[in-house]
Amino acid sequence: MTTPDTAVIDVDGTLVDTNYHHTIAWSRALRRFDVTVPLWRLHRAVGMGGDQLVPAVAGQGFEDTHGDDARAAWKEEFDPLLGEVVALPEAAELLVDLRDGFGMKVVLASSGDPEHVEAYLDLFDGRTLADACLTRSDARRTKPDPDLVRAAVRRVAGSTAFVLGDSEWDVRAAAAAGHPAYAVRTGGAGVDELTAAGAVEVLTDLAAVRQAIPRILRG
């Protein structure tokens, strides 16, 4: 097996602690349209881009009628929470390890709002420590479609990659793009669902990921 030269890393729920903020924001946004979705279902859908999440939780009919307005409402609900977001422990250290310790190309790939991702980068020095950062604006369709993962690898002229994410949707996007996925539990997903989605290995947190890098690179 060829040793990966590129690490494609999700942002929300993987490097920054946002998944529960997103869950609340989506709940509040959808309730503006008299749509109540159980929080556990919304939480499990976080990690998809908004173009995928709305029809997944509220149905295609709702998407066709209210999708864009619902996404605008979500942004209005999430923006006030942005100041509460923090980087997950050892986020910056992980990027340093991958880039400087193992000589890898590091690409951040998020289905999130570009303005939000820009704010997150300040929390872990992402502009300095990553070779590139892509958001939903860089892909035709967001996760779990593979477009964003493929675009991330192309952006740095990578040849082989592994993907690190916290959700089923990261794992499925990696598989569809032809790359192995490693999952971290920092977004709140369970080991069983991440494994069932196809994760090669599920790690507890970013400290565990740092310890696992040599094993990941061996495949």
Phi and psi in degrees as GROMACS dihedral restraints (atoms count N, CA, C in turn):
[ dihedral_restraints ]
;  ai    aj    ak    al  type     phi  dphi    fc
    3     4     5     6     1   -73.4    20    10
    4     5     6     7     1   134.3    20    10
    6     7     8     9     1   -68.7    20    10
    7     8     9    10     1   130.1    20    10
    9    10    11    12     1   -60.7    20    10
   10    11    12    13     1   142.2    20    10
   12    13    14    15     1  -107.3    20    10
   13    14    15    16     1    -4.8    20    10
   15    16    17    18     1  -135.0    20    10
   16    17    18    19     1   135.2    20    10
   18    19    20    21     1  -110.4    20    10
   19    20    21    22     1   120.0    20    10
   21    22    23    24     1  -102.4    20    10
   22    23    24    25     1   116.5    20    10
   24    25    26    27     1  -120.7    20    10
   25    26    27    28     1   127.8    20    10
   27    28    29    30     1   -66.8    20    10
   28    29    30    31     1   163.1    20    10
   30    31    32    33     1  -112.0    20    10
   31    32    33    34     1   -65.2    20    10
   33    34    35    36     1   -60.8    20    10
   34    35    36    37     1   124.2    20    10
   36    37    38    39     1    82.3    20    10
   37    38    39    40     1   -14.3    20    10
   39    40    41    42     1  -106.7    20    10
   40    41    42    43     1   -49.4    20    10
   42    43    44    45     1  -107.2    20    10
   43    44    45    46     1   -24.1    20    10
   45    46    47    48     1  -128.8    20    10
   46    47    48    49     1   148.8    20    10
   48    49    50    51     1   -91.3    20    10
   49    50    51    52     1    83.5    20    10
   51    52    53    54     1  -123.5    20    10
   52    53    54    55     1   -10.4    20    10
   54    55    56    57     1   -61.9    20    10
   55    56    57    58     1   -36.3    20    10
   57    58    59    60     1   -77.1    20    10
   58    59    60    61     1   -29.9    20    10
   60    61    62    63     1   -62.6    20    10
   61    62    63    64     1   -43.9    20    10
   63    64    65    66     1   -62.7    20    10
   64    65    66    67     1   -39.6    20    10
   66    67    68    69     1   -59.1    20    10
   67    68    69    70     1   -48.0    20    10
   69    70    71    72     1   -64.8    20    10
   70    71    72    73     1   -42.3    20    10
   72    73    74    75     1   -63.4    20    10
   73    74    75    76     1   -41.7    20    10
   75    76    77    78     1   -66.3    20    10
   76    77    78    79     1   -39.6    20    10
   78    79    80    81     1   -60.3    20    10
   79    80    81    82     1   -47.8    20    10
   81    82    83    84     1   -64.8    20    10
   82    83    84    85     1   -39.4    20    10
   84    85    86    87     1   -64.2    20    10
   85    86    87    88     1   -47.2    20    10
   87    88    89    90     1   -67.8    20    10
   88    89    90    91     1   -32.1    20    10
   90    91    92    93     1   -68.8    20    10
   91    92    93    94     1   -18.7    20    10
   93    94    95    96     1   -61.9    20    10
   94    95    96    97     1   -25.0    20    10
   96    97    98    99     1  -105.2    20    10
   97    98    99   100     1    17.9    20    10
   99   100   101   102     1    61.8    20    10
  100   101   102   103     1    32.2    20    10
  102   103   104   105     1  -113.6    20    10
  103   104   105   106     1   117.6    20    10
  105   106   107   108     1  -111.5    20    10
  106   107   108   109     1   118.0    20    10
  108   109   110   111     1  -114.1    20    10
  109   110   111   112     1   131.0    20    10
  111   112   113   114     1   -53.5    20    10
  112   113   114   115     1   140.1    20    10
  114   115   116   117     1   -59.2    20    10
  115   116   117   118     1   -34.3    20    10
  117   118   119   120     1   -64.7    20    10
  118   119   120   121     1   -35.4    20    10
  120   121   122   123     1   -69.5    20    10
  121   122   123   124     1   -41.4    20    10
  123   124   125   126     1   -63.1    20    10
  124   125   126   127     1   -42.7    20    10
  126   127   128   129     1   -59.7    20    10
  127   128   129   130     1   -41.6    20    10
  129   130   131   132     1   -71.2    20    10
  130   131   132   133     1   -18.6    20    10
  132   133   134   135     1   -88.6    20    10
  133   134   135   136     1   -17.3    20    10
  135   136   137   138     1   -61.8    20    10
  136   137   138   139     1   136.6    20    10
  138   139   140   141     1   116.7    20    10
  139   140   141   142     1   -27.9    20    10
  141   142   143   144     1   -73.0    20    10
  142   143   144   145     1   155.0    20    10
  144   145   146   147     1   -71.8    20    10
  145   146   147   148     1   161.1    20    10
  147   148   149   150     1   -59.2    20    10
  148   149   150   151     1   -29.1    20    10
  150   151   152   153     1   -65.7    20    10
  151   152   153   154     1   -26.1    20    10
  153   154   155   156     1   -96.6    20    10
  154   155   156   157     1   -35.1    20    10
  156   157   158   159     1   -67.0    20    10
  157   158   159   160     1   -45.0    20    10
  159   160   161   162     1   -59.3    20    10
  160   161   162   163     1   -52.1    20    10
  162   163   164   165     1   -66.0    20    10
  163   164   165   166     1   -28.6    20    10
  165   166   167   168     1   -66.4    20    10
  166   167   168   169     1   -37.5    20    10
  168   169   170   171     1  -100.2    20    10
  169   170   171   172     1   -23.9    20    10
  171   172   173   174     1  -117.9    20    10
  172   173   174   175     1    -7.2    20    10
  174   175   176   177     1    97.9    20    10
  175   176   177   178     1   153.5    20    10
  177   178   179   180     1   -66.3    20    10
  178   179   180   181     1   -33.6    20    10
  180   181   182   183     1   -61.6    20    10
  181   182   183   184     1   -43.2    20    10
  183   184   185   186     1   -64.6    20    10
  184   185   186   187     1   -41.7    20    10
  186   187   188   189     1   -58.2    20    10
  187   188   189   190     1   -46.0    20    10
  189   190   191   192     1   -63.1    20    10
  190   191   192   193     1   -34.3    20    10
  192   193   194   195     1   -91.0    20    10
  193   194   195   196     1   -40.3    20    10
  195   196   197   198     1  -129.1    20    10
  196   197   198   199     1     6.2    20    10
  198   199   200   201     1   -54.5    20    10
  199   200   201   202     1   -51.8    20    10
  201   202   203   204     1   -64.5    20    10
  202   203   204   205     1   -39.6    20    10
  204   205   206   207     1   -66.8    20    10
  205   206   207   208     1   -36.7    20    10
  207   208   209   210     1   -66.3    20    10
  208   209   210   211     1   -39.5    20    10
  210   211   212   213     1   -67.1    20    10
  211   212   213   214     1   -37.1    20    10
  213   214   215   216     1   -64.9    20    10
  214   215   216   217     1   -39.5    20    10
  216   217   218   219     1   -65.9    20    10
  217   218   219   220     1   -39.6    20    10
  219   220   221   222     1   -58.9    20    10
  220   221   222   223     1   -44.2    20    10
  222   223   224   225     1   -62.4    20    10
  223   224   225   226     1   -40.7    20    10
  225   226   227   228     1   -62.4    20    10
  226   227   228   229     1   -34.9    20    10
  228   229   230   231     1   -78.3    20    10
  229   230   231   232     1   -33.8    20    10
  231   232   233   234     1   -80.3    20    10
  232   233   234   235     1   -35.2    20    10
  234   235   236   237     1   -52.7    20    10
  235   236   237   238     1   -43.1    20    10
  237   238   239   240     1   -66.4    20    10
  238   239   240   241     1   -17.8    20    10
  240   241   242   243     1   -88.4    20    10
  241   242   243   244     1    -9.5    20    10
  243   244   245   246     1   -59.1    20    10
  244   245   246   247     1   -35.3    20    10
  246   247   248   249     1   -68.3    20    10
  247   248   249   250     1   -13.9    20    10
  249   250   251   252     1   -88.0    20    10
  250   251   252   253     1   -11.8    20    10
  252   253   254   255     1   -73.4    20    10
  253   254   255   256     1   137.1    20    10
  255   256   257   258     1  -127.9    20    10
  256   257   258   259     1   157.3    20    10
  258   259   260   261     1   -71.3    20    10
  259   260   261   262     1   146.4    20    10
  261   262   263   264     1   -74.8    20    10
  262   263   264   265     1   149.0    20    10
  264   265   266   267     1   -54.8    20    10
  265   266   267   268     1   133.1    20    10
  267   268   269   270     1    72.6    20    10
  268   269   270   271     1    19.9    20    10
  270   271   272   273     1   -62.8    20    10
  271   272   273   274     1   -51.1    20    10
  273   274   275   276     1   -64.3    20    10
  274   275   276   277     1   -40.8    20    10
  276   277   278   279     1   -62.4    20    10
  277   278   279   280     1   -36.2    20    10
  279   280   281   282     1   -62.2    20    10
  280   281   282   283     1   -44.8    20    10
  282   283   284   285     1   -64.6    20    10
  283   284   285   286     1   -39.4    20    10
  285   286   287   288     1   -62.3    20    10
  286   287   288   289     1   -45.0    20    10
  288   289   290   291     1   -57.5    20    10
  289   290   291   292     1   -48.7    20    10
  291   292   293   294     1   -64.7    20    10
  292   293   294   295     1   -45.7    20    10
  294   295   296   297     1   -78.1    20    10
  295   296   297   298     1   -51.1    20    10
  297   298   299   300     1   -90.5    20    10
  298   299   300   301     1   -35.1    20    10
  300   301   302   303     1   -80.7    20    10
  301   302   303   304     1   -34.2    20    10
  303   304   305   306     1  -119.6    20    10
  304   305   306   307     1     2.9    20    10
  306   307   308   309     1    66.3    20    10
  307   308   309   310     1    29.2    20    10
  309   310   311   312     1   -91.6    20    10
  310   311   312   313     1   155.3    20    10
  312   313   314   315     1   -81.4    20    10
  313   314   315   316     1   131.4    20    10
  315   316   317   318     1  -115.9    20    10
  316   317   318   319     1   120.4    20    10
  318   319   320   321     1  -123.5    20    10
  319   320   321   322     1   128.0    20    10
  321   322   323   324     1   -91.0    20    10
  322   323   324   325     1   133.4    20    10
  324   325   326   327     1  -135.7    20    10
  325   326   327   328     1   107.1    20    10
  327   328   329   330     1  -121.9    20    10
  328   329   330   331     1   137.7    20    10
  330   331   332   333     1   -80.6    20    10
  331   332   333   334     1     5.0    20    10
  333   334   335   336     1   -80.1    20    10
  334   335   336   337     1   176.3    20    10
  336   337   338   339     1   -65.7    20    10
  337   338   339   340     1   130.4    20    10
  339   340   341   342     1   -56.6    20    10
  340   341   342   343     1   -37.9    20    10
  342   343   344   345     1   -64.7    20    10
  343   344   345   346     1   -39.5    20    10
  345   346   347   348     1   -66.7    20    10
  346   347   348   349     1   -44.0    20    10
  348   349   350   351     1   -61.7    20    10
  349   350   351   352     1   -39.2    20    10
  351   352   353   354     1   -57.6    20    10
  352   353   354   355     1   -41.5    20    10
  354   355   356   357     1   -67.1    20    10
  355   356   357   358     1   -38.2    20    10
  357   358   359   360     1   -63.4    20    10
  358   359   360   361     1   -37.8    20    10
  360   361   362   363     1   -56.9    20    10
  361   362   363   364     1   -32.1    20    10
  363   364   365   366     1   -66.2    20    10
  364   365   366   367     1   -22.7    20    10
  366   367   368   369     1   -77.3    20    10
  367   368   369   370     1   -22.1    20    10
  369   370   371   372     1  -137.9    20    10
  370   371   372   373     1    24.2    20    10
  372   373   374   375     1    57.8    20    10
  373   374   375   376     1    40.0    20    10
  375   376   377   378     1   -65.0    20    10
  376   377   378   379     1   -30.8    20    10
  378   379   380   381     1   -65.5    20    10
  379   380   381   382     1   -33.1    20    10
  381   382   383   384     1   -84.0    20    10
  382   383   384   385     1   -39.1    20    10
  384   385   386   387     1   -88.8    20    10
  385   386   387   388     1   -16.8    20    10
  387   388   389   390     1  -106.2    20    10
  388   389   390   391     1   147.7    20    10
  390   391   392   393     1   -76.6    20    10
  391   392   393   394     1   -26.1    20    10
  393   394   395   396     1  -161.4    20    10
  394   395   396   397     1   158.9    20    10
  396   397   398   399     1  -139.0    20    10
  397   398   399   400     1   124.0    20    10
  399   400   401   402     1  -114.9    20    10
  400   401   402   403     1   149.2    20    10
  402   403   404   405     1  -129.3    20    10
  403   404   405   406     1  -172.9    20    10
  405   406   407   408     1   -59.3    20    10
  406   407   408   409     1   -23.5    20    10
  408   409   410   411     1   -71.9    20    10
  409   410   411   412     1   -10.4    20    10
  411   412   413   414     1   -98.7    20    10
  412   413   414   415     1     6.0    20    10
  414   415   416   417     1  -139.3    20    10
  415   416   417   418     1   151.6    20    10
  417   418   419   420     1   -68.9    20    10
  418   419   420   421     1   -43.4    20    10
  420   421   422   423     1  -132.1    20    10
  421   422   423   424     1   146.7    20    10
  423   424   425   426     1   -89.8    20    10
  424   425   426   427     1   177.5    20    10
  426   427   428   429     1   -58.0    20    10
  427   428   429   430     1   140.6    20    10
  429   430   431   432     1   -87.9    20    10
  430   431   432   433     1     6.7    20    10
  432   433   434   435     1   -65.0    20    10
  433   434   435   436     1   153.2    20    10
  435   436   437   438     1   -84.2    20    10
  436   437   438   439     1    -2.3    20    10
  438   439   440   441     1   -53.5    20    10
  439   440   441   442     1   -45.6    20    10
  441   442   443   444     1   -68.0    20    10
  442   443   444   445     1   -39.7    20    10
  444   445   446   447     1   -64.7    20    10
  445   446   447   448     1   -45.3    20    10
  447   448   449   450     1   -62.4    20    10
  448   449   450   451     1   -42.1    20    10
  450   451   452   453     1   -64.2    20    10
  451   452   453   454     1   -35.7    20    10
  453   454   455   456     1   -64.3    20    10
  454   455   456   457     1   -44.7    20    10
  456   457   458   459     1   -66.1    20    10
  457   458   459   460     1   -41.2    20    10
  459   460   461   462     1   -62.9    20    10
  460   461   462   463     1   -37.5    20    10
  462   463   464   465     1   -57.7    20    10
  463   464   465   466     1   -34.2    20    10
  465   466   467   468     1  -107.5    20    10
  466   467   468   469     1    14.2    20    10
  468   469   470   471     1    54.6    20    10
  469   470   471   472     1    42.1    20    10
  471   472   473   474     1   -77.0    20    10
  472   473   474   475     1   161.0    20    10
  474   475   476   477     1  -111.2    20    10
  475   476   477   478     1   -50.6    20    10
  477   478   479   480     1  -127.7    20    10
  478   479   480   481     1   147.3    20    10
  480   481   482   483     1  -143.2    20    10
  481   482   483   484     1   161.0    20    10
  483   484   485   486     1  -123.7    20    10
  484   485   486   487     1   156.2    20    10
  486   487   488   489     1  -114.5    20    10
  487   488   489   490     1   137.5    20    10
  489   490   491   492     1  -119.5    20    10
  490   491   492   493     1   125.4    20    10
  492   493   494   495     1  -153.4    20    10
  493   494   495   496     1   177.5    20    10
  495   496   497   498     1  -113.2    20    10
  496   497   498   499     1    -6.1    20    10
  498   499   500   501     1  -124.8    20    10
  499   500   501   502     1   162.8    20    10
  501   502   503   504     1   -54.6    20    10
  502   503   504   505     1   -33.6    20    10
  504   505   506   507     1   -73.4    20    10
  505   506   507   508     1   -32.9    20    10
  507   508   509   510     1   -63.6    20    10
  508   509   510   511     1   -44.3    20    10
  510   511   512   513     1   -64.8    20    10
  511   512   513   514     1   -44.3    20    10
  513   514   515   516     1   -67.8    20    10
  514   515   516   517     1   -37.3    20    10
  516   517   518   519     1   -64.0    20    10
  517   518   519   520     1   -41.0    20    10
  519   520   521   522     1   -62.1    20    10
  520   521   522   523     1   -46.8    20    10
  522   523   524   525     1   -61.4    20    10
  523   524   525   526     1   -42.0    20    10
  525   526   527   528     1   -66.1    20    10
  526   527   528   529     1   -27.3    20    10
  528   529   530   531     1   -87.1    20    10
  529   530   531   532     1    -6.6    20    10
  531   532   533   534     1    87.4    20    10
  532   533   534   535     1    23.7    20    10
  534   535   536   537     1  -122.1    20    10
  535   536   537   538     1   146.5    20    10
  537   538   539   540     1   -69.7    20    10
  538   539   540   541     1   146.9    20    10
  540   541   542   543     1  -118.6    20    10
  541   542   543   544     1   136.5    20    10
  543   544   545   546     1  -115.3    20    10
  544   545   546   547     1   138.8    20    10
  546   547   548   549     1  -116.5    20    10
  547   548   549   550     1   150.3    20    10
  549   550   551   552     1  -125.1    20    10
  550   551   552   553     1   144.8    20    10
  552   553   554   555     1   -86.3    20    10
  553   554   555   556     1     9.1    20    10
  555   556   557   558     1   -66.2    20    10
  556   557   558   559     1   -16.0    20    10
  558   559   560   561     1   -90.1    20    10
  559   560   561   562     1    -7.4    20    10
  561   562   563   564     1   101.5    20    10
  562   563   564   565     1    -1.1    20    10
  564   565   566   567     1   -77.8    20    10
  565   566   567   568     1   153.6    20    10
  567   568   569   570     1   -86.7    20    10
  568   569   570   571     1   158.7    20    10
  570   571   572   573     1   -59.0    20    10
  571   572   573   574     1   -41.9    20    10
  573   574   575   576     1   -63.7    20    10
  574   575   576   577     1   -43.9    20    10
  576   577   578   579     1   -72.2    20    10
  577   578   579   580     1   -34.6    20    10
  579   580   581   582     1   -69.2    20    10
  580   581   582   583     1   -38.8    20    10
  582   583   584   585     1   -66.8    20    10
  583   584   585   586     1   -43.3    20    10
  585   586   587   588     1   -62.4    20    10
  586   587   588   589     1   -31.2    20    10
  588   589   590   591     1   -72.9    20    10
  589   590   591   592     1   -17.5    20    10
  591   592   593   594     1   119.4    20    10
  592   593   594   595     1    10.2    20    10
  594   595   596   597     1   -62.9    20    10
  595   596   597   598     1   135.8    20    10
  597   598   599   600     1   -65.3    20    10
  598   599   600   601     1   -39.9    20    10
  600   601   602   603     1  -153.5    20    10
  601   602   603   604     1   146.3    20    10
  603   604   605   606     1  -114.1    20    10
  604   605   606   607     1   124.3    20    10
  606   607   608   609     1  -112.7    20    10
  607   608   609   610     1   151.4    20    10
  609   610   611   612     1   -69.3    20    10
  610   611   612   613     1   -45.8    20    10
  612   613   614   615     1  -156.4    20    10
  613   614   615   616     1  -176.3    20    10
  615   616   617   618     1   -71.4    20    10
  616   617   618   619     1   -27.3    20    10
  618   619   620   621     1   -61.9    20    10
  619   620   621   622     1   -41.3    20    10
  621   622   623   624     1   -67.4    20    10
  622   623   624   625     1   -36.0    20    10
  624   625   626   627     1   -62.2    20    10
  625   626   627   628     1   -43.7    20    10
  627   628   629   630     1   -58.7    20    10
  628   629   630   631     1   -41.4    20    10
  630   631   632   633     1   -67.2    20    10
  631   632   633   634     1   -28.4    20    10
  633   634   635   636     1   -88.1    20    10
  634   635   636   637     1    -6.5    20    10
  636   637   638   639     1   -53.0    20    10
  637   638   639   640     1   -47.9    20    10
  639   640   641   642     1   -58.2    20    10
  640   641   642   643     1   -38.7    20    10
  642   643   644   645     1   -68.1    20    10
  643   644   645   646     1   -40.3    20    10
  645   646   647   648     1   -61.2    20    10
  646   647   648   649     1   -42.7    20    10
  648   649   650   651     1   -70.7    20    10
  649   650   651   652     1   -25.2    20    10
  651   652   653   654     1   -76.8    20    10
  652   653   654   655     1   -17.8    20    10
